[in-house]
Amino acid sequence: DYDLVVIGGGSGGMAAAKEAANHGARVALFDYVKPSPQGTTWGLGGTCVNVGCIPKKLMHYAGLIGASFYDGRHLGWQLPEVHGRGHSGIVHEWGHLVETVQNKVRQLSFSYKAALRSNKVKYVNALARFGSAGVIEYENPSSGETQ
C-alpha cells in the first residue's frame, strides 16, 4: 500500500515522488522503457536525460568548444600550426565524445536511483497503468513479471 504511486521516471515523476516522500508519504515510482526495434533501452530519468536534453547539450557544447579553437587565434590565443593543413592541430575524437556522453547519462540514471532509495521511494522497473479504482497494474515485459 502506498500513499502515492507515480508512473514515469522523468523529471516530473522524480520530483513528485521525492517531494511526497520528504513529506512522509509512502511512495512507489514505476518506470519502464519499451525497447526500440533495434533493442535500445535506457535508464531512469526520462527522455530528457537519456536521449534528449542532456546528450544534446553535451554534444552542442563539444561543438562550441571546437569552433572556439578556430576563432581563438583571431582573439589572441596562440594555437599550434600543423604545416600544410592550414588549421590548428586540434583533432576531435567522436568515439570519445559518445563514450563521455553515455557515461554521463549512466551516472545521472544511477544518481536518480540512489536518490529514490535515500528518500525511501520504492522504484519498480515496470510498465504501469491504472486498473480499477485505487489499483495499479504493472508488467515487466523483459522479465515477465506482472501484478
C-alpha positions as CSV (number, residue, x, y, z in Angstrom):
1,D,0.0,0.0,0.0
2,Y,1.2,3.4,-1.0
3,D,0.0,7.0,-0.4
4,L,1.2,7.9,-3.9
5,V,2.1,5.9,-7.0
6,V,4.0,7.8,-9.7
7,I,4.0,6.4,-13.3
8,G,7.0,7.7,-15.1
9,G,10.6,8.4,-14.0
10,G,11.3,11.6,-15.9
11,S,11.9,14.9,-14.2
12,G,8.3,15.5,-13.1
13,G,7.8,12.0,-11.8
14,M,11.1,12.1,-9.9
15,A,10.3,15.4,-8.3
16,A,6.8,14.4,-7.3
17,A,8.0,11.1,-5.8
18,K,10.8,12.6,-3.8
19,E,8.8,15.6,-2.6
20,A,5.9,13.4,-1.4
21,A,8.3,11.0,0.3
22,N,10.0,14.0,2.0
23,H,6.6,14.9,3.5
24,G,6.2,11.4,4.9
25,A,4.2,9.7,2.1
26,R,4.8,6.1,1.2
27,V,5.7,6.4,-2.5
28,A,6.3,4.0,-5.4
29,L,7.6,5.0,-8.8
30,F,7.1,2.9,-11.9
31,D,9.3,3.5,-14.9
32,Y,9.8,1.3,-18.0
33,V,11.1,2.0,-21.5
34,K,9.9,-0.3,-24.2
35,P,12.9,-1.4,-26.3
36,S,13.2,0.1,-29.7
37,P,13.1,-2.2,-32.8
38,Q,16.9,-2.1,-32.5
39,G,16.7,-3.2,-28.9
40,T,17.7,0.2,-27.4
41,T,16.6,0.9,-23.8
42,W,17.6,3.4,-21.3
43,G,17.7,4.1,-17.6
44,L,15.8,6.2,-15.1
45,G,15.5,9.9,-15.9
46,G,13.1,10.1,-18.8
47,T,13.6,11.2,-22.4
48,C,15.4,14.4,-21.5
49,V,18.2,12.7,-19.5
50,N,18.6,9.7,-21.7
51,V,18.2,10.7,-25.3
52,G,17.2,14.3,-25.3
53,C,18.3,17.4,-23.5
54,I,21.4,16.2,-21.7
55,P,23.1,14.3,-24.6
56,K,22.1,17.1,-27.0
57,K,23.6,19.8,-24.7
58,L,26.8,17.9,-24.2
59,M,27.3,17.4,-27.9
60,H,26.4,21.0,-28.6
61,Y,28.9,22.2,-26.0
62,A,31.6,20.0,-27.6
63,G,30.9,21.6,-31.0
64,L,31.1,25.1,-29.5
65,I,34.5,24.3,-27.9
66,G,35.7,23.0,-31.3
67,A,34.6,26.2,-33.0
68,S,36.2,28.4,-30.3
69,F,39.6,26.9,-31.0
70,Y,39.5,28.2,-34.6
71,D,38.1,31.6,-33.5
72,G,40.6,31.8,-30.7
73,R,43.5,32.6,-33.0
74,H,41.8,35.8,-34.0
75,L,41.3,36.7,-30.4
76,G,44.9,36.4,-29.3
77,W,45.2,32.6,-28.5
78,Q,48.4,31.0,-29.7
79,L,47.5,27.6,-31.1
80,P,49.9,25.1,-32.7
81,E,50.0,25.1,-36.5
82,V,50.1,21.9,-38.5
83,H,52.2,22.5,-41.5
84,G,50.3,22.1,-44.8
85,R,46.9,21.7,-43.2
86,G,46.1,25.4,-42.7
87,H,44.5,24.9,-39.3
88,S,45.5,24.1,-35.7
89,G,46.5,20.6,-34.9
90,I,43.4,20.0,-32.8
91,V,41.6,16.7,-33.5
92,H,38.2,15.7,-32.4
93,E,37.6,12.0,-31.4
94,W,33.9,11.3,-32.0
95,G,34.1,7.9,-30.2
96,H,35.4,9.6,-27.1
97,L,32.6,12.1,-27.1
98,V,30.0,9.4,-27.5
99,E,31.5,7.4,-24.6
100,T,31.7,10.5,-22.4
101,V,28.0,11.4,-23.1
102,Q,26.9,7.8,-22.5
103,N,28.9,7.7,-19.2
104,K,27.2,10.9,-18.0
105,V,23.8,9.6,-18.8
106,R,24.5,6.4,-16.9
107,Q,25.9,8.4,-14.0
108,L,22.7,10.5,-13.9
109,S,20.5,7.5,-14.0
110,F,22.4,5.8,-11.2
111,S,22.2,9.0,-9.1
112,Y,18.5,9.1,-9.6
113,K,18.1,5.6,-8.4
114,A,20.2,6.4,-5.4
115,A,18.1,9.5,-4.7
116,L,14.9,7.4,-4.8
117,R,16.5,4.9,-2.4
118,S,17.7,7.6,0.0
119,N,14.2,9.1,0.0
120,K,12.6,5.7,0.7
121,V,10.8,5.7,-2.7
122,K,10.1,2.2,-4.0
123,Y,11.4,2.0,-7.6
124,V,9.7,-0.5,-9.8
125,N,11.1,-1.1,-13.3
126,A,7.8,-2.0,-14.9
127,L,5.2,-0.7,-17.3
128,A,2.3,0.5,-15.1
129,R,-1.3,1.5,-15.8
130,F,-4.4,2.4,-13.9
131,G,-6.6,-0.6,-13.2
132,S,-9.7,-0.4,-11.1
133,A,-10.2,2.4,-8.6
134,G,-7.1,2.5,-6.3
135,V,-5.3,-0.3,-8.2
136,I,-2.2,0.0,-10.3
137,E,-1.5,-2.9,-12.7
138,Y,2.0,-3.4,-14.0
139,E,4.2,-5.7,-16.0
140,N,7.8,-6.0,-16.9
141,P,7.9,-7.5,-20.4
142,S,11.6,-8.2,-20.1
143,S,11.2,-10.4,-17.0
144,G,7.6,-11.4,-17.5
145,E,6.7,-10.1,-14.0
146,T,3.1,-8.9,-13.7
147,Q,0.9,-7.7,-10.9
